[in-house]
Amino acid sequence: MKGFIRISTGMVLALSLLLTGCGKPMAALTEEEEELIVAYASSAVSKANRAQERGLTWQVEEELPPEEEAP
């Protein structure tokens, strides 16, 4: 019973240290830096995407301005 209590206490302490979220706040990025990060992340995701050859499975519809009625 003492072993279980020690192990569970150690696990709780380890998890509390891991989940504290301490560290530096996020750095402010310029538009160019954000675009570089997005390009890298998208290429990394596309390498592991099994359905990459299919491409998009839906079409993005553009919003058109409403047409005016002729009198």
Secondary structure by P-SEA (a helix, b strand, c coil): caaaaaaaaaaaaaaaaaacccccccccccaaaaaaaaaaaaaaaaaacccccccccbbbbbbbccccccc
